[in-house]
Every structure is written in C-alpha cells, then in structure tokens.
Amino acid sequence: MNLVLFGPPAAGKGTQARRLVEERGLVQLSTGDMLRAAIASGSDLGARVKSIMNSGALVSDDIVIELIRDQLDAAERAGGAIFDGFPRTIAQAQALDSMLLDCGSKIDRVIRLRVEDDGLMDRIARRFAEAGRADDNPASFKVRLEHYNEQTAPLLPYYAQQGKLVEVDGMGDVQAVAAEIDAVLETVAA
C-alpha cells in the first residue's frame, strides 16, 4: 500500500505517518526528515538545502525526487510507503507515478489533512518554542505556507481526477485524526 499524506507544513503529516509506520509496518518517506538529514551530514548538498529551507523557499524538484528515488526500493520491499511532504508539485507527482509504475506499483490513497491557516500558525509557534527547529520560525513558516498554497494545492485536482483523494479533518486531536485515517485505509484493504 502506498499513501500520500497531503497538507501544509504543521498539518500533522509526520505524526500520523509515524503512527502508521508503527501500526502497519510501512516505510515513511519524509522529505523533511531527508532534507534535515542532508543538512546534518555537513555535505555540500546539506549546506545548499539549509540555506534554501532557512529562507522559507522550497527545495528543487530534482533534489527531492532523487532523495525519494534512493529510498523507493526499500519501501516497496517493506510493503509500501507513506509519502510525507512529497509530492508537492505536479512534476513531482508525475515523477512519483512513473517511479512506482517502474516498480509495478501505484499510489493507493492520497489523504488530505484539512487544516486552517490560523490554527497552523498557532501550532508552529508552539513547535518552534518547544523544538527550536530553524525552519519552523514563524516568519519562515509563513513563507512555506504561502509556497504550499500556491504550488502544492494544485495537486488536489490531480489526485481527485484519479479517484485517490480523501479528505480528513486535520484540526482534531491526534486520536480523532488517526481514527479518520484508519477508516480511509480500511477502504484500500477492502
């Protein structure tokens, strides 16, 4: 089973993906985690990614697609992946469809976590205060949210036309969101 968790930064994608990894044994492919790992590595790529992320801009499709491609075989062997933060553009979605087709697989469901911008700003302020992630400072987050709304939201019709898009209320507590996602996943297994 291959799932895309879709929603703006701080919508709860990572929290739900980690839960699904524990409960269902799927592999989480989080571009955010992969990009932070590249930064932590101290590599030239990491330095470029750090500069881009700290400014609030989005990392290029080429870099992100390569990171996913490197992890896809392991995810397929494990029974599927939860894509968290990817795809974020039509070009990335098309590249993902092509990579999965090469593996004899596909995206089964795209779960959109519907959230409110004001609620996200409150979440990010708390997360920044607690974890201190540089890419979560409120000014950078506002830029990231604008990029999401402009560049990533067009993926909704792309997946809706394929009959894969399901929406879940992402403003509820973690358990309520989890219950809605589990109900969606039961339709895949059926």
C-alpha positions as CSV (number, residue, x, y, z in Angstrom):
1,M,0.0,0.0,0.0
2,N,1.3,3.4,-1.0
3,L,-0.1,6.5,0.7
4,V,0.4,10.2,0.3
5,L,-0.3,12.3,3.4
6,F,-1.1,15.7,2.0
7,G,-1.4,19.0,3.7
8,P,0.6,22.1,4.5
9,P,3.5,22.2,6.9
10,A,2.5,21.5,10.5
11,A,-0.7,19.8,9.4
12,G,0.2,16.6,11.4
13,K,1.5,14.5,8.5
14,G,4.7,13.4,10.3
15,T,2.8,12.5,13.5
16,Q,0.3,10.4,11.6
17,A,3.0,8.8,9.3
18,R,5.0,7.7,12.4
19,R,1.9,6.1,13.8
20,L,1.1,4.3,10.6
21,V,4.7,3.0,10.4
22,E,4.4,1.5,13.9
23,E,1.0,0.0,13.3
24,R,1.2,-1.1,9.7
25,G,4.9,-1.6,9.0
26,L,5.0,0.8,6.1
27,V,8.1,2.9,5.4
28,Q,7.8,6.6,6.0
29,L,9.5,8.7,3.3
30,S,9.5,12.1,4.7
31,T,11.3,14.7,2.5
32,G,11.5,17.0,5.5
33,D,13.4,14.3,7.5
34,M,15.6,13.5,4.5
35,L,16.4,17.2,3.9
36,R,17.2,17.7,7.6
37,A,19.5,14.6,7.5
38,A,21.3,16.1,4.5
39,I,21.8,19.3,6.5
40,A,23.1,17.4,9.5
41,S,25.6,15.5,7.3
42,G,27.5,18.7,6.6
43,S,27.7,17.9,2.9
44,D,27.7,20.5,0.1
45,L,24.1,19.4,-0.6
46,G,23.2,19.8,3.0
47,A,24.6,23.4,3.0
48,R,22.6,24.3,-0.1
49,V,19.5,22.7,1.4
50,K,20.0,24.6,4.7
51,S,20.2,27.9,3.0
52,I,17.1,27.2,1.0
53,M,15.0,25.9,3.9
54,N,16.0,28.7,6.3
55,S,14.8,31.3,3.8
56,G,11.5,29.5,3.6
57,A,11.8,28.6,0.0
58,L,11.1,25.1,-1.4
59,V,14.0,22.8,-2.4
60,S,14.1,22.0,-6.1
61,D,12.1,19.1,-7.6
62,D,15.4,17.4,-8.8
63,I,16.9,17.2,-5.3
64,V,13.7,15.9,-3.7
65,I,12.9,13.4,-6.5
66,E,16.5,12.0,-6.2
67,L,16.1,11.6,-2.4
68,I,12.8,9.7,-2.9
69,R,14.2,7.5,-5.7
70,D,17.1,6.4,-3.4
71,Q,14.6,5.1,-0.8
72,L,11.8,3.7,-3.0
73,D,13.1,0.1,-3.5
74,A,13.4,-0.4,0.3
75,A,9.9,0.9,0.8
76,E,8.4,-1.3,-1.9
77,R,10.2,-4.4,-0.3
78,A,8.6,-3.5,3.0
79,G,5.1,-3.5,1.6
80,G,4.7,0.2,0.7
81,A,5.4,3.7,1.7
82,I,3.8,6.7,3.4
83,F,4.9,9.8,1.4
84,D,5.1,12.7,3.8
85,G,5.8,16.1,2.2
86,F,6.1,14.5,-1.3
87,P,4.9,15.1,-3.9
88,R,4.4,18.8,-3.5
89,T,4.2,19.8,-7.2
90,I,2.6,18.2,-10.3
91,A,6.1,17.5,-11.7
92,Q,6.9,15.5,-8.5
93,A,3.6,13.7,-8.6
94,Q,4.2,12.6,-12.2
95,A,7.7,11.5,-11.4
96,L,6.4,9.5,-8.4
97,D,3.8,7.8,-10.6
98,S,6.5,6.9,-13.1
99,M,8.9,5.6,-10.4
100,L,6.1,3.5,-8.8
101,L,5.0,2.2,-12.2
102,D,8.6,1.0,-12.8
103,C,8.2,-1.0,-9.6
104,G,4.8,-2.4,-10.6
105,S,3.1,-0.3,-8.0
106,K,1.0,2.9,-7.6
107,I,-0.4,5.4,-5.1
108,D,-3.4,3.8,-3.4
109,R,-4.8,6.8,-1.5
110,V,-4.0,10.5,-1.0
111,I,-5.2,11.6,2.4
112,R,-5.5,15.4,2.7
113,L,-5.4,16.8,6.2
114,R,-7.7,19.8,6.0
115,V,-6.4,22.5,8.3
116,E,-6.9,26.2,8.9
117,D,-4.0,28.6,8.3
118,D,-4.6,30.4,11.7
119,G,-4.6,27.1,13.5
120,L,-1.3,26.2,11.8
121,M,0.3,29.4,12.8
122,D,-0.6,28.6,16.5
123,R,0.8,25.1,16.1
124,I,4.0,26.3,14.5
125,A,4.6,28.9,17.2
126,R,4.3,26.2,19.9
127,R,6.5,23.8,17.9
128,F,9.2,26.4,17.4
129,A,9.2,27.3,21.1
130,E,9.4,23.6,22.1
131,A,11.7,22.2,19.5
132,G,13.5,25.3,18.1
133,R,13.7,24.0,14.5
134,A,15.1,26.8,12.4
135,D,12.7,26.0,9.5
136,D,9.8,26.4,12.0
137,N,10.3,30.0,12.9
138,P,7.1,31.9,12.3
139,A,8.5,34.1,9.5
140,S,9.9,31.2,7.6
141,F,6.8,29.2,8.2
142,K,4.6,31.9,6.8
143,V,6.6,31.8,3.5
144,R,6.4,28.0,3.5
145,L,2.7,28.2,3.9
146,E,2.4,30.6,1.0
147,H,4.5,28.4,-1.2
148,Y,2.3,25.4,-0.2
149,N,-0.9,27.3,-1.1
150,E,0.5,28.5,-4.4
151,Q,2.5,25.4,-5.6
152,T,1.2,22.3,-3.8
153,A,-2.5,22.9,-3.6
154,P,-2.9,22.2,-7.4
155,L,-2.2,18.6,-6.6
156,L,-5.8,18.3,-5.2
157,P,-7.4,18.1,-8.6
158,Y,-4.6,15.9,-10.0
159,Y,-5.4,13.2,-7.4
160,A,-9.1,13.8,-7.3
161,Q,-9.3,13.1,-11.0
162,Q,-7.6,9.7,-10.3
163,G,-10.2,8.9,-7.6
164,K,-7.5,8.7,-4.9
165,L,-8.1,11.8,-2.9
166,V,-9.8,11.6,0.5
167,E,-10.1,14.5,3.0
168,V,-9.8,14.2,6.7
169,D,-10.3,16.9,9.3
170,G,-6.7,17.7,10.4
171,M,-7.7,20.2,13.1
172,G,-8.9,17.5,15.6
173,D,-6.7,15.9,18.2
174,V,-4.2,13.2,17.2
175,Q,-6.5,10.3,18.0
176,A,-9.5,11.7,16.1
177,V,-7.4,12.3,13.0
178,A,-5.9,8.8,13.4
179,A,-9.4,7.2,13.5
180,E,-10.5,9.0,10.3
181,I,-7.3,7.9,8.5
182,D,-7.8,4.3,9.7
183,A,-11.3,4.4,8.3
184,V,-9.9,5.5,4.9
185,L,-7.3,2.8,4.9
186,E,-10.0,0.1,5.5
187,T,-11.4,1.1,2.1
188,V,-8.0,0.3,0.5
189,A,-7.8,-3.1,2.1
190,A,-11.3,-4.0,1.1
